């Protein structure tokens, strides 16, 4: 029986009350502060002031804990809108926002679908907004948006982690590589790249994300209108 369907053990008269929600919230606080590597059943138990073995009455192990953590965060992703395009945009933007608030989520997105109740509720809202789309196109459309968001978010989170690790923000990092790029472009081997780097608008992460999303949604709309 999956953790979503398995009942919690009955309450016992112990000094520290416990339930899955408390366990998951404690694990999320640890992950938010120090990443997934800071999450273990022992550390969660310490935060809650209980012995590690008590947690096994509620979850089978760390994999179930991670599943519960991801689903709890999915409760913060509630796409809204009056059209399929508005809902898909809302899905993309809220997923990105939540991933920036919980950086560790970027490491767990993708792969097999999440099937917890909050993830299913999010999926229901998105699929319902696509009710006028051919049924065979629904999942490819949703998957395309998910893939774009996951790729963009992972790149942004990687940039943030690199900045923390090196102490160099994007502007300083680019400046440090400027002389190398100038020497390389001066060889004439990369004229297209040189033109873009020198002459194109340098958008920030928000602008880049929105423009890329517009390209994707425009393409979906054009395909669906055929």
N, C-alpha and C positions, 0 to 999 in steps of 0.2 A: 504494500500500500504506500503510495506517495505521501510525502510529508504534508501536502496540502489537505489530504483526506484523513490522515491519522489523528485521532483525538489526543488531546494533551492528557498527561497523567493527572489524577485527582489531586486537589490541594491537600497538603499535609501541614500539621501544626509545627512549622519549623521557624527559626528566627528570621530567615530571609525568604519571603515569598518569591515565586518564580513562575514565568510562563514564556512562551516562545517570543512574544513581542518584546519583552524585556531583554531577552538574550540577543535578539536581532538588533535592537536599538543600541545595545552596548557594543556589539560588533561593528556597527556602522560608525559609531563615534571613534572607535579605534582606527578603522580604515580611513575615515576622513582626516584624522590627525596625522597618521604615519603610513598610510598605504596598506595594501593587502598583506604585506609581509608582517604587519603588526597584529594580524588577526589569527588567533589560535584559540582552541577551546579552553586551554589553561589560562590565557590572558583574559578572555571574556569572563571566565569564572572568578578570577581575581577582582575584576572591576565590579562584579555583582556581589562579591563577598560570600561566595559559596565554594564548595569543593568541585573540581572538574567533573567528577563522576555524576553529580546531580544533573549536569547538562544532558547526559546521555538518555535521560528519561524523556527528553523533549526533542532531541535531534540525534540522528545516527552518527554524525561525524561532520567534518569540515565542509565536505561537498554540499551536504544539505544546508548547512549554515550559509554558504555562499548563495545557494539558490534562494533562500529566504531573504537574504540581504538585497539581492537584485530585485526580487519581487516587491519588497517594501519600497524601494526607490521608484519602481514603476508606478506606484500610487501617486507620485508627483508628476507623472506625464499624463496629462489629460488633454488630448487634442480637441480643439473646438473649431467651428466654422459653419457657414451656410452652404458651402459647396465642397466638392471633393478637393479642389485645389486649395481652398482655405484650410481644410482639415489636414491635408498633407503638409502644407507649410507650417501649420501649428505643430504637427507631429515632429517635424525636423527641428524647429526652433526650441520647442520645450525639451526635446531629448538632448539637444546641445547644451541648453542651460543647466539641466540637471546633471549632465556629465561633468560640467565645469564645477558644479557645487560638490560633486562626489567623484573626484578624479579616478578613483579605483574602478568605477563603473566602466570606463573605457577599456580596461583590461578584460572585462567579462562580456562585453557586447559581441554579437555575432555568433557564429556556430549554430547549434541546434536551437530551435525556438524556445523561449521561456514560456512555461505553461502554468505559472502560478496565477492566482485569481486576479491580481492587479494587472499582470501582463495580458491576460485574456480580456480584461475589461478595456484596456487600451486598444487591443486588436479589434475588439467588437466595434468600438467607436470609429475606428479607421475604416474597417470593411463596410460598415453600415453607410458611411459617407460615399462609398463607391457603388452604391446599389444600382446606378444607371449604367455602370461600366460592364462590358461583357464579362461574364463570370470567369472565363479562362484568362482574362487579362488582370484580374484583381490582384492576385498574389505577385505576379511579375512587377506590377506597378509599385506595390508596397515594398517589395524586396529592393527595387531600384532606389527608392527614397532611403530606406534603411541603410543600404550599402554606401550611398553618398554621405549620409550623416556619420556613420561609423568611421569611414575613412577620414573625413574632415576633422572629427572630434579627436581621433587618435593622433593625427598630426599636430593639432593644437596642443593637446596635453603633452605630447613629446617635446614640443617647443618650450612649454612652461617648465617641464622637468629639466631640460637642458639649461635653461636660464638659471634655475636654482642651483644646479650642479656646478656651473661655470662662473656664476656671478655676472654674466654678460647678457644684457637684453638683446633683442633682435637687431636694433640699430647699431649697438657696439660690435656685435658679431659681424654684421655686414661690413662695417668700417674696417674691421681687422682683416677681412678678406679682400677689401677693395684693391690694394696694390697687386695682389696675385691675379685677380680677374683682369685688371687693366693690362698687365703683361701678357696674359693669355689671349685676350681679345685682340691685342696689337699684332698677333701673328696672322690674323685674318682667317683662321681656321673655323671660327664660329660666328659668322656674320649675323645670322638670324638671332642667335642668343644675345649677341652684343647689342643689337638694335633694341630688343625688348628690354634688356636690363637698363640701358641708358635712357630710353625714350618713353617707355610705357608708364602709365600711372602706377604708383606703388600703393596698393590698397592695404588697409589693415585687415585683421582676421575677420571682423564682423562684415565688412564690405565684401571680402572675398567669398565668405560663406553665402551671403545673400545672393550675390551674382551667380555663383555656381548653382545654387538652388533654383534660381530663375531659369537658367539654361535647361536644367533637368525638367522642371515643370512645363516649360514651353514645349520641350520635346515630347513629353507624355501627352500634352494636350493636342499637339499636331498629329500624333499617332492615333489617338482615340477619335479624332474628328474625321479620319479617313472613311 
